Amino acid sequence: MKIHIPTPLRAYTDKQETVSVAGATVAEGLDELTKAFPAMRAHLFTPDGKLRSFVNVYLDDEDVRYLPAKEATAVAPEAELTIIPSIAGGCCSLPAAGCCRS
Amino acid sequence: MSLLLSKDLYDELRQHGEETYPHECCGIMLGKGASNGTRVHKLMRAGNTRTDSAHNRYSIAPQELIRAQREARQAGLDIIGFYHSHPDHPAQWSQTDYAEAHWFGCSYVITAVDHGHATTTNSFLLAGTGEEDKRFETQPIAVE
């Protein structure tokens, strides 16, 4: 399968935008990815091995978290995984301590 | 390393904030590294999924990010940052912006929109290597 790497994590894949790995499931693909590029592991997984909450993994156009088998979902050889960190934020509701109001 | 963008793109991202006022706007910047900074080649407007609190929160759907990453790849570009607005708040990063920032090496552009008019626009580079040492660094904006 192909795994598309987001800009901030390419520092750990020798600047490769896309990495091809073996693996019959999403979990196996991610495991192969982190075996090839061990520094990726800490950026994708918590110390107890769970996918970090802000890391989204899509199998083609499906969010893996919402697939029935989640990371155990089977992956066809021609399928594409995309790793995409979340993007969110915003100003504060009140001009109080810690607010962006200077 | 400056954030380089044309006057048209600079005006476009600020105008987006005026259009969505009093809600926050958000968007994705596609570009490429240059010798004197990172150059923005294209802006992709994104919908704000935080319809529950759009006046002070924004979130971009992962599907939009994937579409942007795909378009960038096809154009030989990268996602090099994001922009959003702070309606009636300064163009400074907030604790929420910091907590939700995970795109290391990318620019986070914030435009203050006061009473519907874009005022200050600032850029902050997310520096560090991980959640433990991340920090926002003020990044000069060069409008060309």
gemmi code that builds the backbone of each chain (N, CA, C; Angstrom):
import gemmi

chains = {
    "A": [
        ("MET", (0.847, -1.200, 0.000), (0.000, 0.000, 0.000), (0.882, 1.250, 0.000)),
        ("LYS", (0.286, 2.332, -0.470), (0.990, 3.611, -0.417), (0.518, 4.382, 0.818)),
        ("ILE", (1.457, 5.041, 1.483), (1.087, 5.897, 2.611), (1.555, 7.311, 2.292)),
        ("HIS", (0.598, 8.245, 2.278), (0.935, 9.644, 2.019), (1.300, 10.324, 3.343)),
        ("ILE", (2.427, 10.973, 3.338), (2.988, 11.570, 4.550), (2.750, 13.080, 4.539)),
        ("PRO", (2.239, 13.660, 5.613), (2.011, 15.111, 5.642), (3.335, 15.878, 5.796)),
        ("THR", (3.322, 17.130, 5.410), (4.539, 17.950, 5.421), (5.355, 17.823, 6.715)),
        ("PRO", (4.749, 17.966, 7.898), (5.588, 17.982, 9.110), (6.264, 16.650, 9.423)),
        ("LEU", (5.750, 15.569, 8.902), (6.340, 14.259, 9.220), (7.333, 13.778, 8.159)),
        ("ARG", (7.485, 14.553, 7.099), (8.449, 14.140, 6.067), (9.884, 14.261, 6.558)),
        ("ALA", (10.068, 14.997, 7.636), (11.404, 15.092, 8.234), (11.870, 13.726, 8.709)),
        ("TYR", (10.911, 12.814, 8.891), (11.247, 11.482, 9.429), (11.184, 10.397, 8.358)),
        ("THR", (10.883, 10.786, 7.118), (10.840, 9.798, 6.028), (11.834, 10.179, 4.923)),
        ("ASP", (12.930, 10.781, 5.313), (13.922, 11.235, 4.333), (13.265, 12.119, 3.270)),
        ("LYS", (12.317, 12.929, 3.703), (11.612, 13.902, 2.851), (10.689, 13.258, 1.812)),
        ("GLN", (10.441, 11.973, 1.941), (9.540, 11.311, 0.989), (8.086, 11.703, 1.273)),
        ("GLU", (7.367, 12.071, 0.217), (5.951, 12.447, 0.350), (5.077, 11.201, 0.442)),
        ("THR", (5.508, 10.149, -0.227), (4.739, 8.911, -0.270), (5.688, 7.733, -0.046)),
        ("VAL", (5.250, 6.827, 0.811), (6.071, 5.651, 1.129), (5.248, 4.408, 0.792)),
        ("SER", (5.857, 3.441, 0.130), (5.179, 2.176, -0.172), (5.619, 1.129, 0.839)),
        ("VAL", (4.640, 0.485, 1.445), (4.955, -0.546, 2.444), (4.101, -1.783, 2.179)),
        ("ALA", (4.546, -2.898, 2.745), (3.753, -4.119, 2.690), (2.780, -4.101, 3.873)),
        ("GLY", (1.850, -5.047, 3.890), (0.918, -5.111, 5.012), (-0.484, -5.394, 4.512)),
        ("ALA", (-1.197, -6.259, 5.259), (-2.541, -6.654, 4.829), (-3.622, -5.826, 5.511)),
        ("THR", (-3.247, -5.096, 6.560), (-4.219, -4.255, 7.271), (-3.626, -2.860, 7.493)),
        ("VAL", (-4.487, -1.955, 7.945), (-4.019, -0.599, 8.261), (-2.920, -0.670, 9.318)),
        ("ALA", (-3.162, -1.439, 10.371), (-2.185, -1.548, 11.462), (-0.856, -2.094, 10.960)),
        ("GLU", (-0.927, -3.095, 10.104), (0.316, -3.669, 9.581), (1.069, -2.650, 8.713)),
        ("GLY", (0.323, -1.877, 7.950), (0.961, -0.850, 7.125), (1.667, 0.196, 7.976)),
        ("LEU", (0.983, 0.641, 9.033), (1.592, 1.641, 9.918), (2.791, 1.050, 10.653)),
        ("ASP", (2.689, -0.236, 10.981), (3.795, -0.905, 11.657), (5.017, -0.981, 10.739)),
        ("GLU", (4.767, -1.307, 9.483), (5.870, -1.366, 8.517), (6.493, 0.025, 8.333)),
        ("LEU", (5.636, 1.024, 8.328), (6.129, 2.404, 8.165), (7.081, 2.778, 9.308)),
        ("THR", (6.666, 2.449, 10.532), (7.500, 2.837, 11.676), (8.711, 1.927, 11.841)),
        ("LYS", (8.655, 0.745, 11.256), (9.871, -0.095, 11.237), (10.902, 0.517, 10.286)),
        ("ALA", (10.403, 1.003, 9.153), (11.311, 1.611, 8.165), (11.826, 2.971, 8.655)),
        ("PHE", (10.952, 3.676, 9.381), (11.314, 5.019, 9.866), (10.951, 5.100, 11.353)),
        ("PRO", (11.814, 4.559, 12.216), (11.477, 4.438, 13.645), (11.125, 5.768, 14.328)),
        ("ALA", (11.698, 6.873, 13.854), (11.420, 8.158, 14.505), (9.965, 8.577, 14.328)),
        ("MET", (9.281, 7.959, 13.384), (7.870, 8.287, 13.154), (6.981, 7.824, 14.297)),
        ("ARG", (7.400, 6.760, 14.960), (6.511, 6.105, 15.927), (5.988, 7.084, 16.993)),
        ("ALA", (6.904, 7.850, 17.576), (6.502, 8.750, 18.660), (5.563, 9.855, 18.173)),
        ("HIS", (5.613, 10.133, 16.877), (4.743, 11.186, 16.349), (3.355, 10.662, 15.998)),
        ("LEU", (3.260, 9.361, 15.803), (1.969, 8.771, 15.433), (1.258, 8.140, 16.623)),
        ("PHE", (2.037, 7.557, 17.534), (1.439, 6.766, 18.612), (1.802, 7.308, 19.994)),
        ("THR", (0.900, 7.103, 20.938), (1.195, 7.412, 22.334), (2.137, 6.322, 22.867)),
        ("PRO", (2.742, 6.552, 24.029), (3.653, 5.536, 24.580), (2.986, 4.167, 24.757)),
        ("ASP", (1.653, 4.145, 24.967), (0.983, 2.843, 25.121), (0.441, 2.308, 23.791)),
        ("GLY", (0.912, 2.885, 22.692), (0.643, 2.293, 21.387), (-0.650, 2.702, 20.710)),
        ("LYS", (-1.345, 3.686, 21.265), (-2.594, 4.141, 20.618), (-2.275, 5.292, 19.661)),
        ("LEU", (-3.037, 5.341, 18.574), (-2.868, 6.433, 17.628), (-3.148, 7.757, 18.351)),
        ("ARG", (-2.273, 8.732, 18.208), (-2.480, 10.007, 18.895), (-3.807, 10.640, 18.446)),
        ("SER", (-4.448, 11.335, 19.368), (-5.804, 11.831, 19.100), (-5.846, 12.814, 17.936)),
        ("PHE", (-4.750, 13.534, 17.716), (-4.762, 14.534, 16.649), (-4.235, 13.990, 15.321)),
        ("VAL", (-3.926, 12.708, 15.288), (-3.459, 12.096, 14.038), (-4.628, 11.362, 13.384)),
        ("ASN", (-5.011, 11.822, 12.212), (-6.065, 11.153, 11.455), (-5.427, 10.241, 10.420)),
        ("VAL", (-5.980, 9.047, 10.290), (-5.525, 8.124, 9.249), (-6.728, 7.787, 8.383)),
        ("TYR", (-6.574, 8.036, 7.095), (-7.650, 7.756, 6.147), (-7.242, 6.627, 5.215)),
        ("LEU", (-8.144, 5.691, 5.030), (-7.962, 4.638, 4.036), (-8.761, 5.091, 2.818)),
        ("ASP", (-8.046, 5.454, 1.769), (-8.671, 6.153, 0.644), (-9.456, 7.344, 1.219)),
        ("ASP", (-10.771, 7.371, 1.147), (-11.488, 8.537, 1.667), (-12.255, 8.246, 2.961)),
        ("GLU", (-11.883, 7.160, 3.625), (-12.599, 6.767, 4.849), (-11.705, 6.963, 6.086)),
        ("ASP", (-12.274, 7.594, 7.109), (-11.572, 7.749, 8.380), (-11.499, 6.379, 9.053)),
        ("VAL", (-10.280, 5.915, 9.306), (-10.093, 4.574, 9.855), (-10.795, 4.414, 11.210)),
        ("ARG", (-10.885, 5.500, 11.965), (-11.536, 5.424, 13.291), (-13.003, 5.008, 13.174)),
        ("TYR", (-13.604, 5.331, 12.026), (-15.032, 5.042, 11.871), (-15.311, 3.795, 11.048)),
        ("LEU", (-14.279, 3.083, 10.661), (-14.488, 1.818, 9.966), (-14.784, 0.739, 11.014)),
        ("PRO", (-15.647, -0.215, 10.690), (-16.036, -1.224, 11.690), (-14.841, -1.928, 12.343)),
        ("ALA", (-13.860, -2.273, 11.532), (-12.704, -3.001, 12.081), (-11.550, -2.073, 12.453)),
        ("LYS", (-11.785, -0.788, 12.318), (-10.772, 0.242, 12.628), (-9.406, -0.111, 12.020)),
        ("GLU", (-8.360, -0.162, 12.856), (-7.018, -0.380, 12.298), (-6.795, -1.819, 11.820)),
        ("ALA", (-7.726, -2.697, 12.154), (-7.607, -4.080, 11.666), (-8.234, -4.241, 10.282)),
        ("THR", (-8.710, -3.135, 9.717), (-9.329, -3.173, 8.390), (-8.343, -3.672, 7.338)),
        ("ALA", (-8.811, -4.575, 6.499), (-7.969, -5.097, 5.420), (-7.702, -4.005, 4.382)),
        ("VAL", (-6.512, -4.039, 3.846), (-6.105, -3.031, 2.864), (-5.669, -3.731, 1.581)),
        ("ALA", (-6.272, -3.325, 0.478), (-5.872, -3.880, -0.822), (-4.509, -3.302, -1.210)),
        ("PRO", (-3.746, -4.052, -1.989), (-2.392, -3.571, -2.345), (-2.398, -2.214, -3.036)),
        ("GLU", (-3.460, -1.919, -3.785), (-3.486, -0.649, -4.512), (-4.105, 0.491, -3.692)),
        ("ALA", (-4.493, 0.192, -2.458), (-5.138, 1.208, -1.615), (-4.124, 2.255, -1.144)),
        ("GLU", (-4.669, 3.382, -0.723), (-3.808, 4.458, -0.254), (-4.220, 4.880, 1.156)),
        ("LEU", (-3.220, 4.960, 2.017), (-3.438, 5.489, 3.365), (-2.923, 6.920, 3.369)),
        ("THR", (-3.638, 7.782, 4.060), (-3.173, 9.159, 4.226), (-3.119, 9.482, 5.707)),
        ("ILE", (-1.976, 9.961, 6.134), (-1.829, 10.430, 7.518), (-1.986, 11.941, 7.484)),
        ("ILE", (-2.885, 12.454, 8.313), (-3.140, 13.898, 8.267), (-3.403, 14.404, 9.689)),
        ("PRO", (-2.482, 15.190, 10.252), (-2.733, 15.755, 11.587), (-3.905, 16.735, 11.532)),
        ("SER", (-4.582, 16.892, 12.628), (-5.731, 17.801, 12.661), (-5.259, 19.246, 12.649)),
        ("ILE", (-6.158, 20.130, 12.247), (-5.867, 21.562, 12.280), (-7.086, 22.262, 12.851)),
        ("ALA", (-6.861, 22.959, 13.954), (-7.947, 23.640, 14.655), (-7.344, 24.722, 15.535)),
        ("GLY", (-8.207, 25.498, 16.147), (-7.739, 26.550, 17.046), (-8.816, 27.591, 17.202)),
        ("GLY", (-8.358, 28.838, 17.419), (-9.318, 29.920, 17.556), (-8.997, 30.812, 18.730)),
        ("CYS", (-9.591, 31.982, 18.710), (-9.318, 32.913, 19.800), (-10.155, 32.521, 21.009)),
        ("CYS", (-9.955, 33.250, 22.076), (-10.604, 32.852, 23.326), (-11.972, 33.506, 23.456)),
        ("SER", (-12.788, 32.951, 24.306), (-14.142, 33.466, 24.434), (-14.202, 34.719, 25.298)),
        ("LEU", (-13.279, 34.844, 26.209), (-13.265, 35.997, 27.094), (-11.860, 36.585, 27.144)),
        ("PRO", (-11.756, 37.904, 27.259), (-10.438, 38.514, 27.386), (-9.872, 38.298, 28.790)),
        ("ALA", (-9.615, 37.048, 29.091), (-9.155, 36.718, 30.438), (-7.728, 36.182, 30.378)),
        ("ALA", (-7.269, 35.655, 31.477), (-5.912, 35.120, 31.550), (-5.699, 34.074, 30.473)),
        ("GLY", (-4.563, 34.138, 29.781), (-4.267, 33.173, 28.747), (-4.916, 33.510, 27.428)),
        ("CYS", (-5.617, 34.623, 27.393), (-6.293, 35.030, 26.163), (-5.289, 35.646, 25.212)),
        ("CYS", (-5.648, 35.626, 23.923), (-4.759, 36.211, 22.924), (-4.827, 37.736, 22.945)),
        ("ARG", (-5.782, 38.291, 23.694), (-5.860, 39.756, 23.773), (-4.656, 40.270, 24.529)),
        ("SER", (-3.838, 41.092, 23.871), (-2.592, 41.545, 24.503), (-2.847, 42.775, 25.350)),
    ],
    "B": [
        ("MET", (13.202, 32.829, 8.559), (12.569, 32.468, 7.291), (11.227, 33.179, 7.179)),
        ("SER", (11.123, 34.011, 6.177), (9.892, 34.781, 5.997), (8.820, 33.962, 5.290)),
        ("LEU", (7.601, 34.409, 5.456), (6.491, 33.883, 4.666), (6.293, 34.858, 3.518)),
        ("LEU", (6.460, 34.375, 2.298), (6.404, 35.233, 1.122), (5.078, 35.033, 0.414)),
        ("LEU", (4.385, 36.104, 0.143), (3.154, 35.952, -0.635), (2.850, 37.215, -1.412)),
        ("SER", (2.146, 37.031, -2.511), (1.812, 38.167, -3.360), (0.782, 39.045, -2.654)),
        ("LYS", (0.675, 40.267, -3.147), (-0.314, 41.190, -2.587), (-1.721, 40.620, -2.773)),
        ("ASP", (-1.961, 39.978, -3.919), (-3.294, 39.414, -4.182), (-3.655, 38.345, -3.159)),
        ("LEU", (-2.700, 37.448, -2.869), (-2.984, 36.380, -1.902), (-3.122, 36.940, -0.489)),
        ("TYR", (-2.293, 37.919, -0.190), (-2.369, 38.562, 1.129), (-3.750, 39.193, 1.317)),
        ("ASP", (-4.182, 39.909, 0.290), (-5.500, 40.553, 0.369), (-6.612, 39.498, 0.444)),
        ("GLU", (-6.416, 38.401, -0.286), (-7.448, 37.359, -0.340), (-7.686, 36.720, 1.031)),
        ("LEU", (-6.606, 36.415, 1.739), (-6.818, 35.761, 3.043), (-7.403, 36.727, 4.069)),
        ("ARG", (-7.052, 38.010, 3.932), (-7.633, 38.996, 4.843), (-9.115, 39.230, 4.521)),
        ("GLN", (-9.412, 39.247, 3.230), (-10.806, 39.448, 2.814), (-11.690, 38.296, 3.292)),
        ("HIS", (-11.110, 37.089, 3.302), (-11.877, 35.933, 3.763), (-12.352, 36.159, 5.205)),
        ("GLY", (-11.481, 36.711, 6.014), (-11.838, 36.991, 7.410), (-12.935, 38.028, 7.536)),
        ("GLU", (-12.931, 38.980, 6.611), (-13.986, 40.007, 6.630), (-15.326, 39.400, 6.200)),
        ("GLU", (-15.252, 38.499, 5.230), (-16.494, 37.893, 4.723), (-17.188, 37.022, 5.768)),
        ("THR", (-16.402, 36.350, 6.588), (-17.009, 35.419, 7.544), (-17.302, 36.083, 8.893)),
        ("TYR", (-16.816, 37.332, 9.073), (-17.075, 38.046, 10.326), (-18.571, 38.039, 10.641)),
        ("PRO", (-19.025, 37.784, 11.864), (-18.230, 37.701, 13.099), (-17.726, 36.292, 13.402)),
        ("HIS", (-17.730, 35.440, 12.407), (-17.195, 34.091, 12.603), (-15.749, 34.024, 12.136)),
        ("GLU", (-15.057, 33.016, 12.611), (-13.675, 32.826, 12.184), (-13.653, 32.187, 10.799)),
        ("CYS", (-12.727, 32.639, 9.965), (-12.502, 31.962, 8.691), (-11.300, 31.040, 8.863)),
        ("CYS", (-11.116, 30.145, 7.926), (-9.916, 29.312, 7.966), (-9.603, 28.819, 6.564)),
        ("GLY", (-8.349, 28.533, 6.351), (-7.934, 28.074, 5.041), (-6.552, 27.452, 5.076)),
        ("ILE", (-6.195, 26.880, 3.944), (-4.951, 26.112, 3.818), (-4.058, 26.824, 2.809)),
        ("MET", (-2.775, 26.895, 3.108), (-1.826, 27.551, 2.209), (-0.955, 26.488, 1.539)),
        ("LEU", (-0.928, 26.521, 0.230), (-0.058, 25.625, -0.530), (1.122, 26.429, -1.034)),
        ("GLY", (2.285, 25.839, -0.994), (3.458, 26.576, -1.451), (4.697, 25.728, -1.506)),
        ("LYS", (5.816, 26.400, -1.440), (7.090, 25.717, -1.611), (8.177, 26.525, -0.909)),
        ("GLY", (9.186, 25.836, -0.439), (10.324, 26.515, 0.161), (11.066, 27.319, -0.894)),
        ("ALA", (11.537, 28.498, -0.526), (12.329, 29.335, -1.426), (13.632, 29.679, -0.701)),
        ("SER", (14.554, 30.286, -1.430), (15.857, 30.586, -0.825), (15.720, 31.570, 0.327)),
        ("ASN", (14.731, 32.437, 0.241), (14.581, 33.470, 1.268), (13.330, 33.282, 2.128)),
        ("GLY", (12.787, 32.069, 2.126), (11.633, 31.822, 2.974), (10.752, 30.746, 2.390)),
        ("THR", (9.494, 30.805, 2.749), (8.517, 29.871, 2.202), (7.501, 30.680, 1.412)),
        ("ARG", (7.326, 30.291, 0.154), (6.455, 31.080, -0.706), (5.068, 30.438, -0.827)),
        ("VAL", (4.031, 31.251, -0.601), (2.659, 30.785, -0.776), (2.284, 30.906, -2.253)),
        ("HIS", (1.844, 29.794, -2.841), (1.432, 29.813, -4.244), (-0.085, 29.832, -4.389)),
        ("LYS", (-0.767, 29.266, -3.394), (-2.211, 29.158, -3.534), (-2.874, 29.084, -2.162)),
        ("LEU", (-4.041, 29.669, -2.067), (-4.853, 29.549, -0.850), (-6.057, 28.675, -1.164)),
        ("MET", (-6.390, 27.837, -0.237), (-7.611, 27.041, -0.384), (-8.519, 27.365, 0.786)),
        ("ARG", (-9.616, 28.005, 0.491), (-10.565, 28.303, 1.562), (-11.124, 27.002, 2.119)),
        ("ALA", (-11.322, 26.961, 3.411), (-11.888, 25.769, 4.035), (-13.125, 26.175, 4.813)),
        ("GLY", (-14.013, 25.234, 4.959), (-15.178, 25.482, 5.788), (-14.791, 25.341, 7.257)),
        ("ASN", (-15.411, 26.115, 8.101), (-15.173, 25.990, 9.545), (-16.171, 24.984, 10.098)),
        ("THR", (-15.676, 23.837, 10.543), (-16.590, 22.799, 11.034), (-17.128, 23.119, 12.428)),
        ("ARG", (-16.556, 24.129, 13.085), (-17.012, 24.449, 14.438), (-18.216, 25.381, 14.393)),
        ("THR", (-19.290, 24.892, 13.807), (-20.493, 25.711, 13.707), (-21.120, 25.956, 15.078)),
        ("ASP", (-20.731, 25.169, 16.075), (-21.249, 25.355, 17.422), (-20.655, 26.584, 18.101)),
        ("SER", (-19.464, 27.008, 17.649), (-18.789, 28.133, 18.298), (-17.880, 28.840, 17.293)),
        ("ALA", (-18.467, 29.172, 16.146), (-17.661, 29.671, 15.023), (-17.088, 31.063, 15.272)),
        ("HIS", (-17.600, 31.772, 16.304), (-17.063, 33.113, 16.545), (-15.695, 33.069, 17.208)),
        ("ASN", (-15.375, 31.925, 17.855), (-14.073, 31.873, 18.516), (-13.361, 30.527, 18.381)),
        ("ARG", (-13.806, 29.700, 17.459), (-13.133, 28.416, 17.218), (-13.165, 28.115, 15.725)),
        ("TYR", (-12.144, 27.414, 15.271), (-12.189, 26.911, 13.904), (-11.606, 25.514, 13.877)),
        ("SER", (-12.025, 24.774, 12.909), (-11.503, 23.437, 12.689), (-11.719, 23.117, 11.215)),
        ("ILE", (-10.713, 22.520, 10.616), (-10.811, 22.158, 9.197), (-11.015, 20.646, 9.116)),
        ("ALA", (-12.010, 20.240, 8.352), (-12.294, 18.808, 8.217), (-11.103, 18.091, 7.590)),
        ("PRO", (-10.749, 16.915, 8.117), (-9.628, 16.157, 7.538), (-9.800, 15.891, 6.051)),
        ("GLN", (-11.047, 15.727, 5.616), (-11.274, 15.481, 4.179), (-10.783, 16.663, 3.343)),
        ("GLU", (-10.953, 17.875, 3.877), (-10.472, 19.045, 3.138), (-8.949, 19.085, 3.123)),
        ("LEU", (-8.344, 18.645, 4.229), (-6.882, 18.598, 4.287), (-6.335, 17.569, 3.301)),
        ("ILE", (-7.026, 16.432, 3.225), (-6.589, 15.385, 2.297), (-6.713, 15.884, 0.853)),
        ("ARG", (-7.809, 16.580, 0.574), (-7.995, 17.127, -0.776), (-6.888, 18.142, -1.089)),
        ("ALA", (-6.548, 18.960, -0.093), (-5.495, 19.960, -0.292), (-4.141, 19.278, -0.491)),
        ("GLN", (-3.897, 18.233, 0.292), (-2.608, 17.530, 0.174), (-2.498, 16.868, -1.205)),
        ("ARG", (-3.631, 16.328, -1.673), (-3.642, 15.680, -2.993), (-3.379, 16.720, -4.089)),
        ("GLU", (-4.060, 17.867, -3.966), (-3.886, 18.925, -4.975), (-2.451, 19.455, -4.953)),
        ("ALA", (-1.914, 19.599, -3.734), (-0.530, 20.076, -3.616), (0.430, 19.096, -4.286)),
        ("ARG", (0.214, 17.814, -4.029), (1.096, 16.788, -4.589), (1.077, 16.839, -6.112)),
        ("GLN", (-0.127, 16.996, -6.660), (-0.254, 17.025, -8.124), (0.375, 18.282, -8.730)),
        ("ALA", (0.442, 19.349, -7.938), (0.992, 20.609, -8.453), (2.462, 20.786, -8.084)),
        ("GLY", (3.033, 19.784, -7.420), (4.435, 19.902, -7.000), (4.619, 20.870, -5.848)),
        ("LEU", (3.560, 21.046, -5.061), (3.609, 21.956, -3.922), (3.431, 21.171, -2.623)),
        ("ASP", (3.491, 21.867, -1.507), (3.259, 21.254, -0.193), (2.227, 22.088, 0.559)),
        ("ILE", (1.593, 21.476, 1.544), (0.833, 22.289, 2.506), (1.888, 22.964, 3.381)),
        ("ILE", (1.950, 24.282, 3.305), (3.012, 24.966, 4.062), (2.442, 25.768, 5.235)),
        ("GLY", (1.136, 25.755, 5.397), (0.578, 26.442, 6.548), (-0.927, 26.634, 6.439)),
        ("PHE", (-1.429, 27.400, 7.362), (-2.877, 27.595, 7.494), (-3.129, 29.041, 7.892)),
        ("TYR", (-4.322, 29.500, 7.629), (-4.669, 30.837, 8.111), (-6.044, 30.793, 8.760)),
        ("HIS", (-6.256, 31.692, 9.688), (-7.585, 31.868, 10.264), (-7.698, 33.287, 10.788)),
        ("SER", (-8.899, 33.670, 11.183), (-9.115, 35.035, 11.669), (-9.500, 35.017, 13.140)),
        ("HIS", (-9.254, 36.139, 13.790), (-9.698, 36.356, 15.171), (-10.662, 37.544, 15.157)),
        ("PRO", (-11.946, 37.276, 15.111), (-12.911, 38.387, 15.111), (-12.871, 39.161, 16.431)),
        ("ASP", (-12.591, 40.442, 16.329), (-12.535, 41.343, 17.493), (-11.555, 40.863, 18.556)),
        ("HIS", (-10.522, 40.203, 18.127), (-9.422, 39.806, 19.002), (-8.113, 40.046, 18.252)),
        ("PRO", (-7.008, 40.167, 18.982), (-5.735, 40.484, 18.321), (-5.220, 39.348, 17.437)),
        ("ALA", (-4.291, 39.711, 16.565), (-3.674, 38.737, 15.659), (-2.512, 38.042, 16.374)),
        ("GLN", (-2.814, 37.505, 17.514), (-1.832, 36.767, 18.314), (-2.362, 35.365, 18.536)),
        ("TRP", (-1.449, 34.394, 18.629), (-1.911, 33.031, 18.865), (-2.486, 32.912, 20.275)),
        ("SER", (-3.483, 32.097, 20.381), (-4.149, 31.881, 21.664), (-3.701, 30.531, 22.238)),
        ("GLN", (-4.078, 30.279, 23.450), (-3.768, 28.978, 24.052), (-4.423, 27.857, 23.261)),
        ("THR", (-5.607, 28.124, 22.727), (-6.278, 27.112, 21.897), (-5.481, 26.852, 20.626)),
        ("ASP", (-5.007, 27.941, 19.994), (-4.190, 27.776, 18.787), (-2.964, 26.916, 19.098)),
        ("TYR", (-2.353, 27.194, 20.233), (-1.133, 26.467, 20.607), (-1.437, 24.990, 20.879)),
        ("ALA", (-2.476, 24.757, 21.654), (-2.808, 23.373, 22.021), (-3.146, 22.529, 20.801)),
        ("GLU", (-3.760, 23.171, 19.804), (-4.239, 22.429, 18.628), (-3.243, 22.440, 17.463)),
        ("ALA", (-2.064, 22.996, 17.683), (-1.072, 23.101, 16.604), (-0.202, 21.848, 16.567)),
        ("HIS", (-0.198, 21.188, 15.410), (0.584, 19.954, 15.272), (1.370, 19.899, 13.970)),
        ("TRP", (1.285, 20.943, 13.165), (1.971, 20.922, 11.862), (3.315, 21.639, 12.022)),
        ("PHE", (4.295, 20.891, 12.485), (5.616, 21.472, 12.734), (6.257, 21.947, 11.434)),
        ("GLY", (6.916, 23.089, 11.541), (7.577, 23.658, 10.372), (6.621, 24.411, 9.468)),
        ("CYS", (5.360, 24.475, 9.850), (4.369, 25.167, 9.029), (3.992, 26.522, 9.650)),
        ("SER", (3.426, 27.380, 8.824), (3.052, 28.732, 9.247), (1.593, 28.770, 9.662)),
        ("TYR", (1.327, 29.494, 10.719), (-0.037, 29.731, 11.177), (-0.273, 31.241, 11.101)),
        ("VAL", (-1.065, 31.644, 10.123), (-1.315, 33.064, 9.888), (-2.635, 33.456, 10.557)),
        ("ILE", (-2.593, 34.544, 11.294), (-3.788, 35.014, 12.013), (-4.062, 36.460, 11.627)),
        ("THR", (-5.294, 36.737, 11.238), (-5.709, 38.104, 10.929), (-6.734, 38.563, 11.960)),
        ("ALA", (-6.459, 39.705, 12.547), (-7.456, 40.306, 13.442), (-8.499, 41.007, 12.582)),
        ("VAL", (-9.755, 40.763, 12.878), (-10.844, 41.440, 12.152), (-11.660, 42.211, 13.191)),
        ("ASP", (-11.494, 43.522, 13.159), (-12.174, 44.370, 14.137), (-13.419, 44.997, 13.522)),
        ("HIS", (-14.559, 44.667, 14.092), (-15.840, 45.183, 13.601), (-15.984, 44.992, 12.088)),
        ("GLY", (-15.508, 43.865, 11.612), (-15.701, 43.531, 10.208), (-14.574, 43.944, 9.281)),
        ("HIS", (-13.572, 44.632, 9.822), (-12.472, 45.094, 8.972), (-11.156, 44.432, 9.391)),
        ("ALA", (-10.467, 43.836, 8.425), (-9.186, 43.191, 8.709), (-8.171, 44.255, 9.107)),
        ("THR", (-7.498, 44.027, 10.217), (-6.479, 44.997, 10.651), (-5.102, 44.328, 10.536)),
        ("THR", (-4.599, 43.808, 11.647), (-3.253, 43.229, 11.632), (-3.269, 41.776, 11.176)),
        ("THR", (-2.274, 41.409, 10.410), (-2.067, 40.003, 10.034), (-0.665, 39.599, 10.474)),
        ("ASN", (-0.579, 38.544, 11.248), (0.718, 38.032, 11.711), (0.869, 36.568, 11.329)),
        ("SER", (2.126, 36.143, 11.238), (2.404, 34.727, 10.982), (3.278, 34.174, 12.092)),
        ("PHE", (2.983, 32.930, 12.463), (3.751, 32.252, 13.502), (4.159, 30.879, 12.968)),
        ("LEU", (5.449, 30.597, 13.109), (5.978, 29.314, 12.645), (5.954, 28.336, 13.815)),
        ("LEU", (5.377, 27.157, 13.598), (5.377, 26.164, 14.682), (6.733, 25.467, 14.678)),
        ("ALA", (7.536, 25.778, 15.691), (8.887, 25.229, 15.804), (8.899, 24.119, 16.850)),
        ("GLY", (9.993, 23.356, 16.849), (10.130, 22.252, 17.791), (10.040, 20.933, 17.053)),
        ("THR", (10.155, 19.858, 17.823), (10.147, 18.528, 17.194), (8.961, 17.681, 17.621)),
        ("GLY", (8.252, 18.113, 18.653), (7.136, 17.314, 19.131), (6.296, 18.087, 20.121)),
        ("GLU", (5.284, 17.430, 20.660), (4.351, 18.103, 21.572), (5.063, 18.664, 22.805)),
        ("GLU", (6.162, 18.039, 23.184), (6.846, 18.424, 24.421), (7.611, 19.734, 24.281)),
        ("ASP", (8.153, 20.006, 23.104), (8.993, 21.205, 22.967), (8.463, 22.174, 21.911)),
        ("LYS", (7.199, 22.029, 21.541), (6.696, 22.898, 20.474), (6.561, 24.337, 20.963)),
        ("ARG", (6.693, 25.241, 20.032), (6.565, 26.660, 20.349), (6.243, 27.431, 19.073)),
        ("PHE", (5.548, 28.544, 19.221), (5.295, 29.432, 18.085), (6.390, 30.482, 18.041)),
        ("GLU", (6.958, 30.669, 16.861), (7.943, 31.731, 16.667), (7.368, 32.746, 15.685)),
        ("THR", (7.479, 34.018, 16.022), (6.988, 35.059, 15.120), (7.741, 34.974, 13.797)),
        ("GLN", (6.985, 34.998, 12.705), (7.588, 34.850, 11.375), (7.278, 36.099, 10.549)),
        ("PRO", (8.299, 36.756, 10.008), (8.031, 37.939, 9.174), (7.194, 37.567, 7.953)),
        ("ILE", (6.294, 38.456, 7.574), (5.517, 38.288, 6.337), (6.067, 39.274, 5.311)),
        ("ALA", (6.427, 38.753, 4.151), (6.901, 39.630, 3.076), (5.861, 39.626, 1.964)),
        ("VAL", (5.195, 40.755, 1.775), (4.192, 40.878, 0.711), (4.896, 41.448, -0.519)),
        ("GLU", (4.838, 40.676, -1.605), (5.625, 41.061, -2.787), (4.739, 41.585, -3.913)),
    ],
}
model = gemmi.Model(1)
for chain_id, residues in chains.items():
    chain = gemmi.Chain(chain_id)
    for i, (resn, *xyz) in enumerate(residues, 1):
        res = gemmi.Residue()
        res.name, res.seqid = resn, gemmi.SeqId(i, " ")
        for name, pos in zip(("N", "CA", "C"), xyz):
            atom = gemmi.Atom()
            atom.name, atom.element = name, gemmi.Element(name[0])
            atom.pos, atom.b_iso = gemmi.Position(*pos), 0.0
            res.add_atom(atom)
        chain.add_residue(res)
    model.add_chain(chain)
structure = gemmi.Structure()
structure.add_model(model)
structure.setup_entities()
